[in-house]
Amino acid sequence: MITSFVRNYFVIGVVLFVTDWLLPNVSLGYAVGNGFSPTEFVDHLPTFLVTVLVLTILSMVVRPILQMLSAPINFMTLGLFSVVINVVLFWLATYLVADFSITPLAIGDLQLNTFFSYAAVAVVFGFLQGFLAMIF
């Protein structure tokens, strides 16, 4: 149990770091849109560590419950409903951690609404987490 928690904490930490670096709408307490800055990241390291802890607990406790409750819908959508589950987890994390935020994403002139911004973060996060979980 402890080893899986530490492994998940490490994987989620690395994936959140990469997601924060890749997507401009993920903020760990600093101004969004300025691009990734190592000094701002180090200044907001406590927010990062708390966010990783919250996401780890949510993924180990809440995600299995939501997956079990939504299994028929997930089966009918061929697994695409799991993106909605990840959006709910990210929404809960932004609600629980004060300085963690996901703002609306702008792609060129197209401004995505909040749900699709969360979905974009969830897809990138899920892809990176799946890839890193295969390695470890």
N, C-alpha and C positions, 0 to 999 in steps of 0.2 A: 504494500500500500504506500509506504513512504517512498520507495524507489520509483514507483509510477508517478507519484506526485512531483518528485524532484525532476524526473525526466520530462513530464508535461510542463512544469514551470520553466525549465530550460528551453524547450522547444517553443513554447508560446512567447517567451522573452525574445528569442532570436527572431521569430516571425513578426512579432510586433515591432521590433527595431527595424527590420527590413521594410515592413509595410509603412511605417512612419517615414522612412527614407524615400520610398517610392511614390507615395501618394501625398499630394499637398494638402488634402483636406483632413488629415489625421493630426491632431494636436495633443501634446502631452503637457499643456500649460503655457506654451509660448504662442506667439502670434502666428496664425495660419497664413500661408501664402508667401512667407519669406524664404521658403526652401529649407532644407535640412541643414542645421548648423550644429557641429559637434559641441561647441561651448554651451549653447542653449540646452542641448540634450543633457550634458553633464550637470548643468544648473538645475534641471528638472528631473534628475535621476530618482528621487524619492517617489515622484508621481508615476514614473515608469515602473518602478518595482511594485508599487501598490496596484497599478493597473494590471500588471502581469499576474499578481496574486489573485485579484478578483476574477480575471478571465480564466485562470486555472481552476479556481473553485467552481465557477459557473460551468466550465466545460466538463468537470468531473461529476458534478452533482445535478445541475439543472438540465444540461444537454441530454443525458440518458432518459430523464423523465419526459422531456418534450419529444424525443424521438419515439419513445414507447407510445405516447398519447397520439402522435401524428403518424404512426406507421401506415395506416391505410391510405392516407392522403399522400404520403411519401412514396408508397408503392404505386399509386395511380399516376403520379407525376414523374415516375422513373427516377426518383431521388432528387429532383429539382427543389422540392419543398425544404430540403435541408438548408438551402440558402436562406429561406425565411427564418428557420431556427437560428442560424448564425446571426441574422439581422437582429432578432430578439435578444440574443446574448450580448451583442455589441450595444444595443440600446440600454440593456440593464447595466452594462459596465459604465456607460457614459452617465447613467443616472446615479450609480453608486460612487464613482470616483469624480470628485468635483472638478479637477483640472483636466480630465480626459474628455476630449470632444471630437466629434466628427461633423464637419460643416458641409453644406451643399457643395458638390463637386461641379466645376465648370470645365467642359471639354470644348475648347474653341469658343464659339458663341453660344453653345448649348449649355444651359444651366440645368443640372439634374435636381430633382426635388430630394427631400431628406431620405425617403425610403430607398431610392435608387443610389444615393450616395452611400448609405449604409450597405446596400447590396454590393456595390463595387468594392468596398473595403472587405466585406465578407468573402467575396469570390477570390480576391487576391490573397487574403489571409488564409482561406481554406486551401487554396492551391499550394501556397508555400508551406503550410503546416503538413499537408499530405506528403509533399516532396521530402520535407525534413524528417517526418516520421518514418519514411521508408529507409532513410539513411541510418537513423538511430534505432 
